[in-house]
Amino acid sequence: MARRMARRPYKLVLRLGPRVEKARFATLEEALGALTERVPSVARRGARNALGREYEPVKQVAGRLELRGPGGLRGGVDVRGDGSAEAYTGWVRKQVVEREDDESAIDALRRAVATR
């Protein structure tokens, strides 16, 4: 009889330029821990030209780290070309999670998904 693998309900999708990496985790804390480890590895970018316009690094998304979970949980962190990051919730209609005091983008995401 085939042994059934335990389900890992949290999925992390890392979009770093043309690369896409996926990983599954059993708990929300494991998924957020992996996300925390990956944010510093997103490469910074210089200004880019496209369609006759110049885009400053702060206006570019250098990496998108998406979190998906049970009950329609969707959110993540966008890392900008200058190294700054902002958390969001949602999928189609993303809503930026405002930071409180000295919290990081990941802490803001953790707070937003924990209160869900």
N, C-alpha and C positions, 0 to 999 in steps of 0.2 A: 504494500500500500504506500502510495506516495505521501511524503511528509509535507504538510502545508507550511509555508513560510508565514511568519507573523507579519501582519500588515503594518506598514509605516505610513501613517496618514499625512505627514507634513512633507511637502515637496519644496525644494529650493532650486530655482532656475537662475543660473548666472549667465547674463548676456554681456560679454566683454568683447566689444568690436564684433568681428565676424564669428567668434567662438561662442558656442552655447554649451554649458555644462549643467547637468541635472544630478540631484542627489535626493534621497529620501531619508526621513528621520522619524523616530518613534515618538518623540516629544517636541513640543514647541521650543523648550529651552535648548535642546540639541540643535534644532534648526537655526535658532537665533545665534547660538554660539558659532556655528559654521559660517553664518553670514558675517558675524563680527570678525572672524579670521580672514575673510576674503576681501573686505572693503579696502584695507591698505594696499592690496596687490593690484588695484585698478590703476592703470597707467595714466599719468597726466597728459594733457594735450596742449599744443600751442593753438594759435588762431588758425582757422580754416576758411577757405573760400569755397563757396558753392553758389551756383546760379548768379554769379556776379555780385554776391554779398559776402562780407567778411563776418565770421561768427567768432566772438571772443570765447575763450575757454569756459567761462562761467555759464555761457548759454548752450554748451554742448553736453550731452550725456555720454560720458566715457564708458560707463558701465551701469547696468541695471540688474539688481539682485532682487528677484521676485520670490515671495513666500506664498504658498498655497496650503490650505488646510481644510479640516472637516467643517461642515456647515457653511460652506461658501467663503471661508476666510481667504482674503486676498489683500496683499500689501507688499511693501518692499522698500528698498532704498535706491535712489538714483545718485550715482557719484558723478559729479561734474568734471569737466576737463581741468579745472583749477584745483581739484582735490576736495572741494567742499561736497557735502552730501545732504540730502533731504529725504525724509521718510514720507511715505504716502500709503493710503489705504484705498481699496477698490481695485477695479480692473479696467473696465471700459471708461468709467468716469472716475479718474483718480482724484483724490483729495489730499492735499499736502497736510501732514500732521505738524502742527505748530509745536516748536520746542518750548519747554518750560525751564527757566533758570539756566543752569549750566549743563543740561542734558545733551547727549550726542543724538545723532539721527537714529541710531539703533535703539537707544533708550526710549526715544519718542515712539518708535515703532512698537517696541515691547509694551509700552504703556497703552498704546492704542489698541493692540490686539488682545491684551489682557482684559480690557474693559468690555470687550465684545461679548 
